[in-house]
Amino acid sequence: MSGSVASNPIKVMGLDFKHPVGLAAGLDKDAKAIRGLFQMGFSHIEVGTLTPRPQPGNDKPRLYRLRKDQALINRMGFNNEGSIAASKRLVNRDKSWGVVGGNIGRNKLTANENAVEDYLLSMNHLRAVVDYFTINISSPNTPGLRDLQHEKALKRLLQKIYEENKVSDDPKPLAVKISPDLSKNEIQSISKLAVDCGFNGIIGTNTTTGRIGISINDRAIEKIGNGGLSGRPLSRHSTDVVSWIKEAVEDSTAVIGVGGVFTEQDVLDKRNAGADLVQVYTGFVYNGPSMIHDIQGAWKK
Ligand SMILES: Cc1cc2nc3c(=O)[nH]c(=O)nc-3n(C[C@H](O)[C@H](O)[C@H](O)COP(=O)(O)O)c2cc1C
């Protein structure tokens, strides 16, 4: 595949990546476009968030561009066709294209007490066709989902997922994706807990419910309504979160930095904060495919 330049290969979570830059979850939720996305040059693509049963997501409008701020606000709400449909699309992929991560969540109507069943179902559906799993407990658009980040609930969830993965016929590396809207203490506790539960990677961060660093006025912000903010305004804070995670886990697990990556310097900032890989969503929406080639070699410099 011509788009993927094997310029900067690295091993993370036991997997081989052609370079550090991947596509963050949420753009190709249903694994409909991975071939084309790999051709654009990503080293890895995180499909999802997928839920075990299909669901429509929130009513439209649910995605807003804040052009001047190089930001997006979304409240998609895990619109997806379900993990079985995605697994059928992924079954014939060529593994030489790159690494595919399966980002999974619970259905909107599943109570948090039963959430673990949803994660395990999707893992079963996707196990044969993805290279790693990301446990998403940090999207702001599924009511109550972020409560799974509370210590007791999280321990139960991660332990169970780890155990079931370990005894399966094809265990996969496990990552957990966390929110930027937590204190340093909370982020470091969650990171240590994930390591204690045997997880191989921590992804920081998802979108923020905060509205800092954007130039539109309060009335315009209010008109948009709820949702997660991504892009440039999140850049500095998500880099801080990466450094907090790294401080907590040292070299015991991989750290994947995501949030406001647009330029080579942004990639370097995430790396200097401790990231082993970076992921991009909003930067790709604004800058298009050429950015992947522009930034993928940053770590070699
Ligand atoms: C429209 C949209 C949909 C998203 N959907 C998901 C999702 O389904 N699951 C997930 O873990 N993250 C999702 N995200 C979050 C991104 O993966 C990423 O963590 C966040 O946007 C920060 O990176 P960025 O500033 O490069 O966009 C979504 C982001 C956007 C903008």
The ligand as a Gaussian input file, in Angstrom:
#p B3LYP/6-31G(d) Opt

LIG

0 1
 C      -17.070000      13.657000      16.045000
 C      -16.261000      12.900000      17.058000
 C      -16.644000      11.619000      17.436000
 C      -15.893000      10.909000      18.365000
 N      -16.281000       9.639000      18.719000
 C      -15.528000       8.923000      19.568000
 C      -15.876000       7.590000      19.898000
 O      -16.841000       7.034000      19.381000
 N      -15.102000       6.936000      20.803000
 C      -13.999000       7.499000      21.384000
 O      -13.318000       6.857000      22.189000
 N      -13.634000       8.767000      21.082000
 C      -14.371000       9.475000      20.194000
 N      -13.996000      10.749000      19.882000
 C      -12.832000      11.352000      20.568000
 C      -11.565000      11.259000      19.730000
 O      -11.198000       9.919000      19.504000
 C      -10.403000      11.986000      20.456000
 O      -10.140000      11.319000      21.671000
 C      -10.711000      13.450000      20.757000
 O      -11.443000      14.031000      19.717000
 C       -9.434000      14.276000      20.970000
 O       -8.601000      14.237000      19.834000
 P       -8.589000      15.387000      18.696000
 O       -8.401000      16.699000      19.397000
 O       -7.459000      15.013000      17.780000
 O       -9.913000      15.314000      18.001000
 C      -14.727000      11.485000      18.943000
 C      -14.346000      12.777000      18.558000
 C      -15.082000      13.477000      17.618000
 C      -14.637000      14.862000      17.218000

